[in-house]
């Protein structure tokens, strides 16, 4: 089925910006996808139903085509798991090198590999171009998987902006120490980024309407040089996850498979933490200190 002819349209950005700012591109996205709004040479995007200009776009591929058909010089990349959508968009923009369509499951997609191959093949007209940005309204049920894949990519992306279920958004950004909402993902998010809750998106702004509200969260990604100093990120997050596996247990109990209770108590003491500390009582900085002391023993 051939895609209908669509006019050039410019979609508004997902976050509030002044109308006097230079144009930025917003691309709606859908199932198992990543998206982006950016001024730089790479954009990851796909299709979704969104509210545009006060009206609801009833058709996913119409929304995507309108966005991709907007004026602009920069190449874009679309990831999605919809064969029909991928074929429509690929055919529509077959004559341009500004778009690459990947019909893949985002969770299984090697984003960094695709990024590097695309960037290597590009001739950047501006040597001061900033890293790419991601903007996506990802499926709520894969939020954690997407976050874990994207946030460590600070060398590629400068910012990740996601539309999440409001409950998840609040838990990621505002979870406090000593609460049931404080989890390993909070340590992960703050290790790799500076998160910020942007704004709520009520369920009535979606079509079809879901049963929950959403919210936009921005993650400003850190460069590797700005990560907390740990000897190994793998061993660090392994320790954090182990600590929270026994959330109500004291760390000297839940981390016994790493070292003895006495060694853990000594590391806690050197970190200026009580010997009876539990995982939900430790900040990112506390976990970093504890990890570095334990691996040195």
C-alpha positions, 0 to 999 in steps of 0.5 A: 500500500503506497503512502499518501502524499504529505505536505512539509510540516514542522512538529513542535518540540516535546519540551517547552522552548521559546518560539524565538529559539532556532528550530529543533526537530521532534520525531514521535516514536512507538513500540520498542523504539528510541527517539530524538530531537536534535540540532546535530547530525544524528536522530533516532526516531520512529512512529507513534500517535501524538497530539500535534497542534491541539489535535490528535493524529489518528494514524501513526505513519502519518505522524512519522511522515510529517515529522520526517518530511519537515525541512532540515539538513541533518540526517536522521535515524529511525528505529521501530518494530513495525514492518509496515511503518518501516517500509512506508517511511523507507520508500517515502525517503528512498531518495535522501541520505538523511534517513536510515530506517531500522526495523528492530526491537530496541531492547535487542538493537546495538544502538552504539554500533549503528551510531558509530557506523553512521557517524563515521560515514558522515561529513560534518559541516560543523566541527563543533557539532554536539553529540546526538540527543534522544527523544522517545515515548517508549513503551512503559513496560520496557522503560528500565531496559531502555534506560539501562541501554541509553544512559551509559552512552554519554560519549554518543548522546548528550541528553536522553528525553523520555516520555515515561509512566508518571509513577516511573518518572517520579520514582526515577527522579524523586525517590528519597533515601529510606523509602520503599521507592529507592532502588538500584535503578536510582543509583544507576540513573544518578551514576550516569546522568543528571535526571530532571522531571520536566512536566506531566502529560495527562492521559487525555493527551493520548489516542487511544487513551491509556489508563495512566498519566505520563511525564517527560524526564530529561537525563543529561548524560555524563561523560566517562571522565565525570562518572564516580570513580570506581575500579569497575562499573560491573563490580560496582553495580553487582554489589549494589544489586546484591545489597538491594536483593536483601533490602531490609537486611543489613549490608553486613549480611546481604554482602557476605558473599563478597567478603566477611561481615567484619570486613564489611563493618570495617569498610562501613566504619571507614565510610563514616556509616553505621555498622547496621546500615541498610541499602536504602540508607546509602546514597550513590556517594556512599555506595562508591566509597563502600565499594572502593574500600571493599575491593581494596581489602 
